[in-house]
Amino acid sequence: MLAYRHLFHAGNFADVFKHALLCRLVEGLKKKASPFFVLDTHAGLGRYDLTHEWAQKNAEFKNGIALVWGRTDVPEAFVPYFDAIRGENAADTLRFYPGSPRIVRRLLRPVDRMVLVELNKKDCHSLGALFGGDRRTTVHLMDGYQALKAFLPPTERRGLIFVDSSFDRAREFERLAKGLADAHRRFATGVYAVWYPIMEPLAMRAFERQITATGIHKILQLELLIQPRAYGDGMRGCGLLVINPPFGFEGEAQAMMAWLQPALSREGGGSRRIYWLAGEG
Ligand SMILES: C[S@@+](CC[C@H](N)C(=O)[O-])C[C@H]1O[C@@H](n2cnc3c(N)ncnc32)[C@H](O)[C@@H]1O
């Protein structure tokens, strides 16, 4: 039984960060005409009603999407992301927040396809209903790490793999590093985006060591911290590992994070970092 339900967290700062960058990765793949494949290993519900009592419980979206929604100085790079949210809502309201499946699906071309994987039975059922009849998308009730074996390499030989774990089990960082090593062995040229929460420094250094020990090259690490250390117990920040980022992504990410970090930071705290955890090799 999975305890984590993303509806409690939908639209929080971590969603804004990961989804805005995810859009750039898809746009990067679209620069070539040949078809590509997207695998979302932890797909969630697909769409979230922010008026639902679970979303309202801690109202995390108020410190996330609500802080940037309605801003008039949004850099161009965010346009596909904001369009995806606008596409779910009437006029300029913010009731529905799209998850990664809906955001990515809007950006796919008729030649591209997407595989969505979710382990929570109920959420997977809702996801299936949301994408029912969509010939470019298939939905699977399955473990995301198994999916990395089952669906890679894709026949297209081009693709984006988004791994967005809920980190509700012990040793998830280890599982992630191992899953990534297995997946990369099967499909070394894929673009991988792996989200993680920032925990205590010792745990983070251990995770980085596990990732570099895989021997995978071209890993860009992006981290956003939105709270001063003394602020409280909540998640202070999060990161994204991007393996084989498309040409131009690093510069886009720099500019986007320079805008996002002050927009999402609490009481002027926080920081950002973009770093090559592993180079060309
Ligand atoms: C952070 S949420 C995903 C949000 C989604 N990727 C998005 O951006 O909209 C993590 C999801 O992973 C699911 N999950 C947890 N463990 C899983 C596993 N081993 N395999 C697949 N899904 C899992 C949870 O039920 C939850 O819906």
The ligand as an SDF file (V2000), in Angstrom:
LIG
                    3D

 27 29  0  0  0  0  0  0  0  0999 V2000
    5.8550   12.8410   -6.9720 C   0  0  0  0  0  0  0  0  0  0  0  0
    4.5230   11.8570   -7.4750 S   0  0  0  0  0  0  0  0  0  0  0  0
    4.5270   11.9470   -9.2020 C   0  0  0  0  0  0  0  0  0  0  0  0
    4.1090   13.2250   -9.7900 C   0  0  0  0  0  0  0  0  0  0  0  0
    4.1450   13.2600  -11.2940 C   0  0  0  0  0  0  0  0  0  0  0  0
    5.3790   12.7300  -11.8470 N   0  0  0  0  0  0  0  0  0  0  0  0
    3.9980   14.6820  -11.7420 C   0  0  0  0  0  0  0  0  0  0  0  0
    5.0060   15.3440  -11.9530 O   0  0  0  0  0  0  0  0  0  0  0  0
    2.8640   15.1340  -11.8970 O   0  0  0  0  0  0  0  0  0  0  0  0
    5.1370   10.2400   -7.2440 C   0  0  0  0  0  0  0  0  0  0  0  0
    4.1650    9.1430   -7.6840 C   0  0  0  0  0  0  0  0  0  0  0  0
    4.8740    7.9050   -7.6810 O   0  0  0  0  0  0  0  0  0  0  0  0
    3.9960    6.8700   -7.2730 C   0  0  0  0  0  0  0  0  0  0  0  0
    4.8750    5.7700   -6.8560 N   0  0  0  0  0  0  0  0  0  0  0  0
    5.4680    5.5530   -5.6710 C   0  0  0  0  0  0  0  0  0  0  0  0
    6.2950    4.4820   -5.7480 N   0  0  0  0  0  0  0  0  0  0  0  0
    6.2320    4.0430   -7.0210 C   0  0  0  0  0  0  0  0  0  0  0  0
    6.8870    3.0090   -7.7350 C   0  0  0  0  0  0  0  0  0  0  0  0
    7.7540    2.1870   -7.1210 N   0  0  0  0  0  0  0  0  0  0  0  0
    6.6200    2.8630   -9.0320 N   0  0  0  0  0  0  0  0  0  0  0  0
    5.7510    3.6810   -9.6720 C   0  0  0  0  0  0  0  0  0  0  0  0
    5.0820    4.6870   -9.0450 N   0  0  0  0  0  0  0  0  0  0  0  0
    5.3300    4.8630   -7.7380 C   0  0  0  0  0  0  0  0  0  0  0  0
    3.1610    7.5120   -6.2030 C   0  0  0  0  0  0  0  0  0  0  0  0
    1.9390    6.8230   -6.0590 O   0  0  0  0  0  0  0  0  0  0  0  0
    2.9890    8.9320   -6.7710 C   0  0  0  0  0  0  0  0  0  0  0  0
    1.8100    9.0390   -7.5290 O   0  0  0  0  0  0  0  0  0  0  0  0
  1  2  1  0
  2  3  1  0
  2 10  1  0
  3  4  1  0
  4  5  1  0
  5  6  1  0
  5  7  1  0
  7  8  2  0
  7  9  1  0
 10 11  1  0
 11 12  1  0
 11 26  1  0
 12 13  1  0
 13 14  1  0
 13 24  1  0
 14 15  1  0
 14 23  1  0
 15 16  2  0
 16 17  1  0
 17 18  1  0
 17 23  2  0
 18 19  1  0
 18 20  2  0
 20 21  1  0
 21 22  2  0
 22 23  1  0
 24 25  1  0
 24 26  1  0
 26 27  1  0
M  CHG  2   2   1   9  -1
M  END
$$$$
